[in-house]
Amino acid sequence: MKRPLRFALVGAALLLNACSQDALPGDTASAQGDAVAHPEIWPKYEYPVPVDPAVEAKIADLLKTMTLEDKIGQLIQADLCCVTPEEVREYNLGSILVGGNSGPNGNDFAPAPDWLKAADAFYLASVDKRDGGAGIPVIWGIDAVHGHANIIGATVFPHNIGLGAAHDPALIERIGAATAQEVRVTGQEWTFAPTVTVPQDYRWGRAYEGYSSDPKLVASYVGAMVRGLQGPPDQANLLARDKVIASTKHFLADGGTKDGVDQGDAQISEEDLRDIHGLPYGPAIENGVATVMVSFSSWQGKKLTGNKSLITDVLKDRMGFGGFVVSDWNAHGQVEGCTNSACPQALLAGLDMYMAPDSWKAIYEDLLRRAKAGEIPMQRIDDAVSRILRVKFRLGVFEAGKPSSRPLAGDWKVLGSPQHRELAREAVRKSLVLLKNQGVLPLKAGARLLVAGEGADDVARASGGWTISWQGTGLTNAMFPGSTSLWAGLKQAAEAGGGSATLSPDGSFSEKPDAAVVVFGEKPYAEFQGDRATLALDADLTGPYATMKKLRAQGIPVVAVMITGRPLYVNPALNAADAFVVAWLPGSEGGKGLADVLIGDAAGKTRFDFTGKLPAAWPKTPAMADGALFPFGYGLTYAAPRAAWKPLPEIADSKAGDARIYFARGVPTASWSLVLGNIDRAEEKRITTVPADAIGGRAHITATDAAVQEGARRIEVKDGGAALAVSSHDPLDLGRETNADVMVLFTVKVNKAPARAAVALRCEGSGCGSREPVTLPASGTFVRYGIPLKCLASKGADMSKVTAPFILETTGPADYALAEVRLGTDAEKVLPCN
């Protein structure tokens, strides 16, 4: 959620014509006619949820009594950030959700009881029939994608890529059941899971949300997870049990976009669309999944959220899906000709519920106006409302009462229970993949163990994105009560076996250890922030390579443990270590699950063997096109024959090349320039070497240290106005990022504060741009500031044609140093938008 896929058209154009619609925005059938699916080539399935005549009669009666306003309200889902219980009552909204950075009372880190209290407040408002309201209960959706991980104290299961390595559908069903129980504790009824994407390019930042690159493996898991969350498809009244409704996502081919670009375009044939990305939807439908979330992305250039041929003709009519279809976070605004405030095309294409987090009121008013004018057929509105009501009756929300009165609600011992943590621990054990072992594993229980790497004692880093916060950043171990970091798990196991363990992030020691475990790998990320240019680890995360080499040179056996959301080129680490384990993103029980497999008994015999197998091929170089080092399904066991290790080729300067980093380590990244000039651009100088002078000698530029030697550029302005820009001649499309909570981040140390300052953005075209006045006080230290892209977009900039995403304008004498400019969410200080 909060982002995803794309698709096609002629059927939608026909419906528009049938409704005498020649003026709806975005009617571009002629331009998009090649993005039309052919339902007859797609498989048919049976949707097994029984049709209850009594329920159908209730739905028919409700439709007769509901006003048009009531019906339009049911089609809308608003985010907790931007709606009140009173507004839910007033507009008869069908659903609310909590986005990645939302929470009760504006607190994403709110304690569990606050979530249940909020659930009661919204439910009670929705069923209040004052002023003639319909009183239809609202339902609350949440991203419980690897456990109920929005909530502090919940069990955090391994992300899907790790579960894919386990090759165990029965395990998946048990995880689904445990997740449903924990969601019920805090009062929600709907999880936006499972993600059934089939990633084909692991540069995509959401790839870890997919179980595997193999559609058959993904398909084998889907029915199990849906059953775990919802129970058997013939069961009604889920809220009387311990279940929730599920949502398979993102329909369709979010994992098949060109170059792995999030919300990009799947430029593939319809046969590949069907056979690779459509395959997992069969078992989802056959197991009665209640909802399907449509992707942000496109197929053959057409946004899926506006593609009738796929949503209606294929998913609903051909494949037989009987639940309702919900969009992703403001995805309707990306449909051709639409905006976040107006998009009837999505409803006409077959969308049933708009996820309109902060745009819900505008969408409501636009749909209502068009419905009253006869622009949208009542038949389509009634069909969408009926589908939503049918799922609500199946859920049992009409009879369940307020959330706190339902089974498991407020039963805090279920949240992160020992049973669920033990299940997560089992999942970690089964997900670990052994790529190399030159005899060092298993470790003897009585040994002296050294644990190195800055990520070893960091539960958040082991949990990844979609954990408490959207990107999984800004968290501490204290936010994971009852959890065990990788370091803590190894320490407990070592000491339990009569040995010892020492934590030393840089690998230093006073007493020589018998073996060392070096933890390294990726930091948490989610969509946008996770997209990569190549399959290589960021340069600033490769420091542990030297630690491995140093330890090994001292005769200490080294076990490398990699935390990662995807296969990456890490040949230097594979060469430097005696053993190499892929831990993926193991979650809150990562430490115990890892120790179970790595540490044997006093005699060095195993307690648990490695059983995990790669869910996707491992790259030989940073470009997967160069072939696989380890194929899909590869994974060693302790019993595997030990072959001599042949050193792997190491590629110099194999940086990941994050496309959202524009300036770092003192220099602009590829295709970007650092330019200093007057505010009016009458005089500009591209800074390529330092020291340098600019704008008539009024400014002096030198190098200064920041994180690394000469990692920043210091700008000393004597007087007047100056503007420091990171710019490019090639326009950048930031429309997708603007839709989310992404910011322009700039890390700066202010030695002398200017009289006035502003952050500006420039776009292609005369006068195109925006600026926001800011206050940058003298700090004496580097501070990572952030300004939301939404803020700059609201000033009139064309975010699809950005040529300078960051310009710092100053007036008067100033002295500051710039260390980094990038997009992200992890600002130390967010600048207000005036």
N, C-alpha and C positions, 0 to 999 in steps of 0.2 A: 504494500500500500504506500501511499505518498509517492507514486511514480509509475511506469511500465509498457505497451505494444502497438500494433497497427493493421488495417485492412480495407474492404471494397464496396461495389456501388450500384450498378445498373438497377437492381431491384429497388434501392432506396430512391433513385431518381423516378422510377415508375410510380412509386407510392406518392412522392411529392406531386407529380403531375396529376395523379388521380384525385389529389386533394386540392387541385387548382392552385398549386403553389409555384408561382414563377418568380417570386420575390424573396424567398427565404435566403438568408445569407449562406454562401458556401455551396450553392447548387452547381457543382462542377462535374457533372456526370460525364460530359464529353471529354474532359481532361483526365478522368480517372477510370475510364471504361475498361482498362486492362486489368484492374484489380478486383475482378469479379470471380467468386468461387462457383463451382459447379456441383451442387448438392448431390447429384446422382452418382458421383464417383466416391462419395464419402460413405463410411459404414453406418449402418443403423444399429441402435441399441434400444433396450427396453428399460424405461425408467420405472423402478420397482416400488415406488411409494404408492400405496393403495389410494384409489379415489374413493373418498367417503361421501356418499350422497348427503348426509346430514351437514357435513362441512360445506359442501357446495351450495346447499340451500342457505346456510348462514351467510356465505359470501354474496350470494345473489340478493339477499335481504339487505345486507349492508350497502351494497352498491345502490340500491333504490333509495336508501335514506341519507347517504352521504351527499353533501353538496360538492360542487365542482372544486371549491376551495379545499375541502377535506381530501378529495382525491389527489389533487396536485401536491398537497402536503405529504402524502404517503410516498411520493416519488422522490423525496428529498432526504439526503443524509447530511447533517451538519457536524462539524468538529467541535469538540468540547471547548476549544479555545475561543470559539466565536458564537456561541449560542447559550441561552439560559433556559432553565426549566420552564419559565413562563412563556418564552418564545416557542418552545416545543408544544405547549398547550395551545397557544394562540394560533399557530400555523398548522397544527395537527401533523407535525413532521413524523415521517415513518421510522426514522432511525437517527442515531447519533454515532459518532466514532471518536476514538482518541488517536490522534496522529502520533508520529514518532517523538515529537517534542511537546506533547500536551499532557495535561494531568488535572485532577480535581483542584479547583481554586487556583489554577494557573501554575500548579506545582507538579512538575514531571516526576519529582522524587517523593510524592506524597505517600504516607504510610498506608498500608492495605485497608484499614478501617475507613479512611477517607474515600476510597474508591467505592466501597459498598454504600456509604452514606450518599454519595453523589448518584449512584445507580437508583437508590430509592427516590431521590428528589426528582429525577427526570421521569421515572416511571409514574409517580403520583401525579405529576403535572400532565402527563400524556393522557391519563384516564379521567381527568377532571372534565366534566361535561358542562361546566359553567358557560354561559353565553351560547349554548347550543352546540358545543364542540362534539366531535364524533366519539371521543373517548377511546380511541384505538391505541393499545399499548405500544410504546416505542421499544425498539430493540437496539442494543449497544454492541457495536463491532470493535474489535481490538486485534492488534497484530501479535497474537500468541503463536509465533512461527517456530520457536524452538523452546517450548515451554511457555509459561505465562510470564515471559521475561520482562515485561513492562514493570512488573511489581517487585519492589524490594522484598527479598525473603523467599521468592519463588524458586523452584527448581529450574535451572537453566540447562537444558539438554544440548548435546552437540548440534551444531548447524547441519543442515541437510546433506552437505557434501560428505561430512563424516559418517552420517547414517548410511549414505549410499555405499561407502566403503565396507560397511558391515554386511551387506548382502543378506539381510534378515528381515523379511516382511512381518513376521510375527512380533519381532521387537518393535517395529514401527507401530503396530496396532496398540501395543501396551503403552507406548509413549503417548499416542493420541488420547487414550483413555485417562492417563494421568494428567495430561494437560487440560483436558475438559474439566476434570475435578477441581484443579487449581483455579481455573477461570471462574467456575461457579462460586468459589469462596468469596470473590470480590464483587459478584453480582452481574457480570456480563453474560451474554447469551450467544455470542457469535464471534468466531475467530476467522480472520482472513488467512486461512491456511487449509490445506497444504499448498505450498508452491510446487507446481508440477512442471516447471520449465525444464527444457532439455538443452542446457548450454552447449553451444558449438564453438564458442570463442571465449576463452577464459580471461581475456582482457576486460570483459564485462564485469562491472563492479558488483553485480548481484548474483554472480555465478554460484557462489557458495549456498544460495538459497535453493539451488537445484540438486537433486539427489545424484545425478549422473549425466554424462554426455550421451549415454545409451538409452534410447527411448523404451526399450524393453525392460531394463532395470527400473526406470522411473515408473512405468506402468505397473510393474509388479508391486510397487509400494503404495500406489494411490488408493486403491480400494481398502487396504489395511488401515491407512491413516484416517480415511473417511469413516470407517466403521468404529475406530477407536474414539473419534470425536463425537460422532452422532449416534452410534449404536446401529443395530440392524435396520435396514431401510423400511421394514414394515412396522416399526415401532412409532407410535404417536406419543404426544405429550412428553417431550424430551426433558422439560423442566421438572417433571415429577421424578425424574431419574437423576443421573449425574452427568448429563450430556449437554452439548451445545451444538449449534449448527456450524457447518464448515463452509469454506469458499475456496474452490480450486482457482488458481491464478498462475499466470496472467494470459488469458485467452487472446491471442495465440501467437506463438513464436517470439516471445520476448527474449528468449535465449538464442534466437537465430538471426539477429540483426547484423548488418554488415559492419565488420571491424569490432564487433562486440560493444557498440555504442548504446548506452542506456537510452531507451525511448526512441531508438533508431529505426531503420528500415530493414525488414527481412526481404532481401532481394533474391527470393528462391522460388522454385516452381510450386504449383499447387500440390503436386504429388509429394514433394518434400514437406510442405506445410502439413499435409495430412498424415504422412507416414512417420515423420520424426516428431513434430510438435503436437499433432493432434492425437497421437496414440494414447497418451495418458488420460485423455478425457473419456475414453471408453469405460474403463473401470470406475472412474468417478461417477459417471452417469448410472452405471449398473449397480452402484452401491448407494444411489439416492442422494448424492451431494445436493445440499439445499440451495446453494448459490454459486455462481461463477462470476469472477471478476475479470472484466475486459481490460486488455493491456493499453498502456499509453502508445505503444509502438505501432509501426505501420507494416503493411505487406504491400510490396510493389508500389510504394509511394502513397498509399491511402491509409489514413488513420483507422485503426480497427474500431474505435469507439463510434465511428460513423459508418460502419460497413454492414449494411443490411444482409448482404449475401452470406456473410459468415455468422453474424449474431442470430439472425432470424432463420434464414434459409438452411444453414448447415447445423448450427448448435441446437436450435429449438425444434425446427421442423424435421430435419433429416436424422439427427442424432438422438432426438427424443427427450432433450433436457426439459424437465418439468418444474424446476425451481425458478428463481428470478435472477436476473443479470444486473450486476452493479458495476459502475465504472470505477476507475482508480482516481486518485487525488486530483480533482480539477481536470481530468483528462479530456472531458468534453470541450474544454477551451482550446484544445489543440486540433480539433476536427476542422477540416477545411471550411473556412468562412465563419467559424464560430468564435466566440469569446467566452471567458469564464462566466459572463453574465447572461449569455444567450446562446442556446444551442438546441433548437428543436430537432435538428437532424439526428441527434443521438437517440432521442425517444422514437423517432420514426424508423430508425435503423433496428430497433429492438431492445435498446437499453430500458431497463425497468426502474432502476434507482440511480439517481445522480449522486455520486460522492462529491459534494460541493462544500468543502470544509469551511471556507470563509466567503464563499460566493453564493451560499444557499438562498439568501433572501432575494437576490437579483434573479437567480434562476427560477425561483418560485413565482415571482411577479411576472417574468417574461412568459413562462409556460401558461400561467393563468390568463394573461392577456391574449395570447395566441389561441388558447382553447376557447375562450369566449368569442373570439372573432371567427371561429370555425376553421382556423388554419391547421389544427391538429385534430384528427378524427377521434371522437369519443370512444370508438371501438378500441383504438390503440391505448388510450388512457385507461379504460376499464380492464383491458387485458393485463396491463402492467400492474394495476392495483390488485387485481385478482390473484396474480402470481405472488405478490408480496403478502397478501392476506392468507393465502394458502400455506405459505411457509410459516407464518405466525401461528396459525391454528395447529400445524404439525408440531411446532415448538411447544405449544401449550401456554403461550403467554397470556391468553385471554382469561385463563383460570388460575394462573400460578400465583397471583398476588404480587406484592412488592418484592423486589429482589431479596431483601433481608429475611423474608419469611420462607424462602424456598430451601430445599435440601442442600446442605453443605455451606450455605451462606454464613459467613462469619465464623466458620469452623477453622480457626487460624492454624490449628495443628496439621491440617491437610496441606497448607501452603508450605512447600519445602519439606514435606514429611520424610521421615527416614526411609519409608518404602519407596517413595519417588526418587529420593537421592540415590538409593541403591540401584534403582532401574537406570538412572543416568550414568552411574558408575559402570554398570554392565555395558551400556551403550558406548562409553569411552573405550573400554577394553576391546570391544569388537570393531571399533572404527580405526584403531591404530594400524598404520601400514609400515612394515619394515622394508626399507629399500637396500640396506647394507648392514652386514654383520660380520666382522672379521674376528669373531671369537670373544669379544668383550661382553656380550649379552648372553644370558641374563647376568645381572650384577649379583654378587654374593651379599646376602643379608647382613653379614657381620663386617662388611667393608667400611673403610673411611671414604665418604662420598663428598665430592665438591660439586655444588650446583652453581652455575654461572649463567650470565645473560640477564639483561635488564628486564626481560619479560617473565622471568621465572616466578616472581612473587606478585603477579598482577592478574587477578581473576578476570577483570574487564578485558584485558588483552587476549586471554584465552577464550573469551566468550564471543567476541566480535561484535558486529553491528546489530541493530535491533535488540539491544540489551539495555533496559532501563531508559536510555536515551536513543534517539533515532540512529545516530552514527556509532553508538556504543562508546562515546568519548566523554571526558569530564567526570569519570567515575573513580572511586577508590575501593579498596578491599572492604572497607567498613560498610559499603552499600550491598555487600553480599554476605549477610549473616548466615552462618552455618556452612559456608562454602569452603573449599580447600584449593588453594593455589597449587600449581605444579610443584613448586618448592616445598610447600607444607606437606603435600602428599608423599613426596620422596623422603622427606625428613622423618615423618611418622613411620613409614615402612622400614627405613634404615634402622631407626632406634628400636623398633619392635623386634627386629632380628638380631639385636645385640651390637649393631654398628653405630656409626655416627654420620652426621651430615652438616656441612657448613655452606652457608649462602655467601657467595662472593661474586657480584655482578661482573667484575672485570677479570675474574679468574685468578686473582692473587691468593696466596695462602702462606701460612706460617709452618704448617705441618703437611708434608707431601701426602696427597690423597691416593687411595688405591685406584680410583677412577673418577672421571668428571662427566657431569651431564651439562651440556651447554644448550640453553633454550634461546631460540632466535626466531625471527620471522616477521610477519606483517603486524601492523597496528590495526585497531578496529576501523571499519568503514562500512558504509552502506551505499545506496545508489548515488550517482553523481561523483561523490568523493572517491569511490572505489574503481572507477574506470581507469584503465591503464593504456599506455601506448605500446608497450611490449610486455612479454611475460618474464620480467626480471624484478628482483627485489630492489626496493629503493636503496640508493647508495648509502644513505644515513642509517640503514638497518643492517648493513653488512659488517659492522665492527666486530661481531662475534667470530667472524672467520679468522681474524688475527688471534683471538683468544684460543680458538681450537688449535691453531698451529703452534702457538706458544706452549700450551699444555702438552701437546703431543711431543714437541721437541724435548720436553723434560721427562719423557718416558711415561707419561700418564695416559692411560687409555681414555679416549674421548667418545662420548655418545652425544650426537647432535639430535635435538628434539625441535622440530619445526612447527610453529603455530602459523597456520595459513588458511585462507579461504579458497585457495586454488593451487594447482600445480604451477610451479615457477622454475625458471632456470636458476639453480643454486649449485652448479658444479664445483665451485671452490669449497663449499661446505661438505659436499659429498666426498671430495678428495681429502679434506683435512680431518675428517672424523673416522673413527674405527667402526662406528655403527651409526645409522641414520634412520630416525623414526619420524614419520609424518603424523602429527597429532591433530591436524585440522584445527577446528575451533571447538574444543571439547566442552566448554561450559563450566558450570559451578562445581562439578565433581571431577574435573580434569586431573587434579593431582592424585586422587586415590585410584582412579582408573589407570592412569599411566604407571603408577608405582606397582599396581597389581601385576603388570606384564613385565616391567623392566627389572624388578627386584625378585630374585628367587629365594631359596632357603639358604641356610648356612653352607650347604654343600654346593651351592650354585645351580641347583635343579629348579626347573620352572614351576611356578604356581599356575600361571595362565600363559598360553602360547599366543603368538600373533595369529590372527585369523583374517584381518582386514586386507582387502584387495583394492587397488586403485579404481575409483569410479570414473576416471578419465585418464587419458594418456599424459605422461609427464614429459615436458619439452626437453629436447637436446640442447637447444639454444634459446635466446629470448624470443625467437620467431618460431611459432609452432609449425610453420610451413617447412622448416628444416628437418622435421621428423621427430619421432618420439625416442626419448632415452629409455623410458620404461613404458610398455604398452598398457592399455586398459586391462584391468584384471590382474596386474602384476602385484606380487607381495610375497615376501619371504616368511618362513616360519623358523622356529629354532631347529627343527629337524631337517631343514633344507640343506643340501650339500653345499659346502663352503668352497667357493672358487676364489682364486687369487684376484685381487682388485686391480683392474687396469685403469691407471689415471685418466680422468676425463679431460678433454680440452677445455681450457678456461679462456673466455673471451674478455679481452681488456675493455674497460669502460662500458660495461653492459648495464647501463642505468635503465630504470624502468620508464623514464620519460613521461611522467604524469602530465597529460595534456592540460591540466588545470593549475599547473605551476608556471608562472610567467617570469618570476625573478627569484633567484636563490643563490646563496653562496657568493654573492657579490656580482653576479652576472645575469643578464637576461637569458632565458632558455631559447631554444631554437625558434627562429622566425620572429622573435620579439626584440625590441630595442628599448634602451633606457635613454630618455630624452629630457633635457632641461632647457626651459625657455621662459619667455615672458608669458604672463597669463593670456595675453591676446594672441600669442603664437607669432608675433611679429619677428621674433628672433628665436631660433631653436638650435641646440647643439646635441648631437647624438654622442653619448658618453661611451667610448670604446676602450680608452686607456685612462689611467689615473697616475699622477695628479692631472687635473685639467681645470681650465677656467671657462666660464660661459656667461652669456647675457652681458656682454660688454665689460667683463671683469668684475661684475657685481656678485658673482657666485664662484666658489672654489670647491672642487670635488676631489676627495681623497678616499683611500681605502682604510677601513678599520675592521677590527675583529668582531665576529658575531658567530658563535657556535664553532666556526672554523677560522683559521687565520685569513684575514682580509675578506671575511664573509659578508661584509656590508659596505655600502657606499655612503660616506659622510658628505652632507651638503651644507656649506656655510654661505649664507646669503647676507650681504652687507646691508642692503636696503631695497626698498621698492617691492614689486610683486614678482613672484617666480612660480613656475609650475613644473613639477617633476612628473613625467609620464612614463608608463610602460605601455608601448604601443606597437602596432603591427600594420602593415599595408593590406593584409588579408583580413577581411571582416570576419568576426567571430559571432556565431549564433548562440546566445545565452538564454534563449526563450525557455528552454526546459528547466534550467537552473532557477530562473526567475520565478517559475511556478511553485518552487519548493522553498524551504527555509535556508537557502544557500546565501552566503555572504562573500563579498570581496574582503579578503583578509590581508592586512599589511602589518608587518612587524617593524616597529620603528623605535628608536631611542631619541628622545627630544632633550637636547642639551640646553637650548635656549628657545623658549616658546615664541612663535610668531604673534604679532598683534592680532591677526585674524587668519583662519585656515578654513579650507573646504576640501572635501573629497569629491572629485568630478569623474564623469565617464563621457567618452566621446564615441560617436557612432558615425557611420558613413553618410555623407550628405551635408549640404550646407546648413550650418547651425544646429546639427543634430547632436544632442548630448543632454547631460543633466549635472547638477551639482548640489551638494548638501553641505551647508556650513557645519563645522565641527570644532570642538575644543580639544587641543592637544597640549596638555600642560607639560612642563619640564619634568622628566622622570628620572633621568640618570641611568635607567636600565631599559632593556628592550621589552616592549609591550606589544602583544599581538592584538590589534584592533580589528573589529569587523563592522561592516556596514551592509545591511541586507540589500541584495539586488532588487528586491521589490521596492525598496525606498528609492533607488535611483531610477527604476522604471516608472515610478509614479510621477516623476518630474518631466516625463515626456520623451525619454530616450527610446529609440528603436532598438530593442534588445536583440534583434535578429541580425544586426549589422554593426557590432561593436568593434571599433578599431583601437580603443584605448580603455581597457576595463578599469584602470586605476590612474588617476591624476591627483597629485597632492598640490594644492594651490596655497601659497603663503603670502602674507603681506607684512612688510617691515623686516627688520633683521631677524634671522632665524638660523638655528644650528641643529641639525638632526641627522640621524643615520638610518638608512633603509636596509633591512636584511632580507625581507621576503615579501613577495606579492603572489597570492594564489586565491583560488576559490575554496570554500570549506564551510564548516559549521563550528569549529572549535576556537572561537574567539575568546581571549581573556577578558576583553571589554567590548561590549557591543555599543556602538555609537547610536544615539537616538536619531530617529527620522522626524524632522520637523514638518 
